[in-house]
Every structure is written in structure tokens, then in C-alpha cells.
Amino acid sequence: MTHQHVEIRPGAYADSVALLQVSRDVAATPGVAAAQVAMATELNVEVLQGMGFTLPPAGANDMVVALRLEDESALPAALAAVDAALAAARKGSSGGEVAAPPRTTASALRRAGADLALVSVPGASALVEAMDALDAGVDVMIFSDNVPVEQELAMKRIARDRGLLVMGPDCGTAVVGGVGLGFANTVTPGRVGIVAASGTGCQQVLALLDAAGVGVAAALGVGGRDLSAAIGGISTRTALDRLDADPSVEHVVVVSKPPAAEVAAAVEKYAADLGTPVRFALLGAGQPDLTTQTEALLGDLGVAVPAWPVWGSPAAPAGGSALRGLFVGGTLCDEAMLLAAESLGPIRSNIPLSPELALDASLVADGHVMIDFGDDGLTRGRAHPMIDPTLRLEHLAKVAADPETAVILMDVVLGHGAQDDPAAELAPAIAAARAARDLPVVVACVGTSSDPQGLSRQAEALAAAGAEVHLSNAAATRRAIALTHVTAGGAR
């Protein structure tokens, strides 16, 4: 029988990212079934209660240590692990104590002399920190999600009027001054500039360009809503101006999940007056996929299109009739749905192409289903699935056990900020999914050879588990569609 232990540590503040690592370290302790160490904010309390913990009264400045143990005898070792992990989190890289952190964004900017602020706080608090940065006269990248759209619009209008750039909210990827920010891949400097209203879409283009030997001067993320009707492409225009003024940039590509048609048309008209050629890779019904647009960009650059790599033997048909997609990248999920819908028909999703195809909270439905586990609704109070794959791995086991499932399509996104070794957890899960029946699993592994995880190492591990692995998400999707037709009795 499991044992639950919850304690409150008043005034024991620690950064949320540090506490995420503390929780993971403690959860790996023998005898610990689950561990959550977090500040007792309203959101974290809600998450802890959802995990089944009963909490005593606590305030936002208090730390909660919540443990689920296999046996009560494991408690002393678990608490010792908590203390050790917290102590390690407070140490600097040299082993000494870290200097007291600045208490405001403005004071941090004054201390560092920076010209860009990265905001990564709960969405409800992002406006205050971003405005602090804009008032200090610097650009801001907002990694935070769940920021109200009216706040985004207000920030971007202010930034535009001051000649500043707001990247985000929910800007997951950027390359600025040769430095990758957020979930960024390791690429060489080059002559291409990217404006991205999409994080994983940007990473797909980065990975394909890298495989073709083409470097990137900058990748400016603008947030997934920037080309919506509500925002109107404010940051996209500013980012285009920045890249147009950069003499190292010879070609620009704008990458986006499906935009508002009128906004896309207006931005394309704006770009036509710039001195730097701009190619638009905007997903949508009947539009070219990101791989096709990247290949066209290579043609613009006079670079031969390589054969995009594939690892693993072809997956074998196994019966069933439904394609099930489990994604960590929203744009990769969008791209897969657009391609699959042309051939297979309606796709149910938590980010559906049309409202009537929306999934309920169970994320389960008959027929073809694709889920974006990185959507705001599934990351509230938990880490992004590129960091913590738990929710997706649980769902992988469910869809593998469903006899209606014909093919499983997944993505793995590498780069700084993502899991150190995603294949270490995903490969055994894929092998287990294929153990009961010869279930085809197709994976898009988006990354570069210089990423810390190693593209080939990850792809080879997934292939060894029985998956067919592609660098191109579009190619992986087309392969999954073809296999679904075979298993459903259709033509290849």
C-alpha cells in the first residue's frame, strides 16, 4: 500500500525550473512512486490536488513537498533526497552560493546590460514582466503560454510604437545573435533568416536546412497567434524589417501554422516591398508542406535538395483502420492533419482543423485522431512534453492497446531545452507498443547532428525499437498515411 507525505516549508522559495529538476531527481529515488516539489501557487495547488494529494493551508511563498511512497519506510531517504536536490539547485556551477538574484526584470536588465529579455513565468504574470522590459527599451521574448490575447495585442502595439520586437507569447524557439533560445537546434551561421509564428515549424526548417548544409543568420519567433486576425501580424512585420536590415541575410522564410487569410495576404504584400527576397511557408488546406517549401527555398539559394534521411526498416501493416498521431509539436501536428485529411478524411484533435472535430477532455475518439500534447490546455501546471513525456507515453500505451489503431505517428523534437535523451524513454515504450502485435510506428525526428542529443543516435535508437524514422515530418506523415490505407484494406 502506498504512503502519502505532504509538508509545507514556509518562505522556502526556489525557481520553478529548478523545482522541476528537484521533483524529477526525487522521483528517481528508490521507493518513491511520485514526487512534486513546488511553490504553493494557486495553479500548483490545483495540480497537486489533481494528482491526489491532500494539502494543508499554504501561501504562494511557501514550498510544498508532496511524496507518494511505495512504503512508509522510504520516507527518510526520500526527504534526504529532497534536501540534497534543493541544496544542489541553490549552488552555482562553481559549487559556491549564487549571488542574490535581481528582484525585477528591469533590475536584471540593468545588471546585465542586455538588449533582450526572456520572460518565462506563468501566463498570468507575463504582461508585467514583459512591460518592464519594454519600458527599459529592450526587445522581449515571451516563452510563457496561456497569456490572454488582448494582453498580447497591447504589448505588441506598444513595442511597435517604440521600435521594439515582442517575440511571443508562447514563443518556444528563436536564434538571436547566434544564440539559441528556448527549444532551439544547434545550427551553423548562414545566409537565411527565419520569421516563425510556430516553434516546431521553425525547428523543422532549421533541421532540414542544416541537413542541406545551409546555415541560419537568425530565427525570430513571433508567437503562434501573431498571424491571427486578432493580432494582425504586428511582430511579423517588425521581424521582417529586422532581417531585411541585416546584411548577412540573403533570403527570408516566414513559417506559420495556418494563418488568417487576410493577415497572410497583408503581410505578403508588405514583404514584397522589402529589399530581401521572402518566401512564405504558411500551412493551410491545399498549401505546400514545410518540407516542400524548404526544398523551394534551397532552389532559391541554388542549393541541391538532398535525400532526406530515413532510419529503420519499413513498418509492417497490422490490421486496424485508424491513424493515431501523438505529437509534442503543435505545428507538426497541424501539418500532419492537413496532409492526412486530404487522403483519409476527418481527423479528430484537441487542436482541430474545424471546431466540430474537437476532442473532449478524454482525448479519445473513434476514427483518425491526432493530439498535440504541447497545447496550452495540456501544459497548464505541467512541463511541456518536450521536457516531460509522461502524459504522451501513457497515451501511447492506450492507443497501442486499441484494436482500431492501424498506425501510430509521432514526433521527437531535439535541441537545447528538450529532454537530454528522449529515445531512452520513448524507444522502450515503442517496443512495448509493438510487442502485442506488429503495429507500425512512424516517427518524425526533428533535429541536427550538432544537437546535444545527437540526431543519428536518437533516430537509430528509435529504429532499433521498431519504428521507421524520418527527418521530414511531411515524409513521415505520408508514410503513415500509406500504411493506414494498407491496413484498412485500401490501395497504397
Secondary structure by P-SEA (a helix, b strand, c coil): cbbbbbbbbccccccaaaaaaaaaaaaacccccccccccccaaaaaaaaaaccccccccccbbbbbbbcccccaaaaaaaaaaaaaaaaaccccccccccccccaaaaaaaacccbbbbbccccaaaaaaaaaaaabbbbbbccccccaaaaaaaaaaaaaacccccccccccccccccccccccccccccbbbbcccaaaaaaaaaaaaaacbbbcbbbbcccccccccccaaaaaaaaaaaaacccccbbbbbbccccaaaaaaaaaaaaaccbbbbbbccccccccaaaaaaaaaaaaccccccccccccccccccccbbbbbbccaaaaaaaaaaaaacccccccccccccccccccccccccbbbbcccccccccccccccccaaaaaaaaaaaaacccccbbbbcccccccccccccccaaaaaaaaacccbbbbbbbccccccccccaaaaaaaaaaacccccccaaaaaaaaaaaaaaaacccc
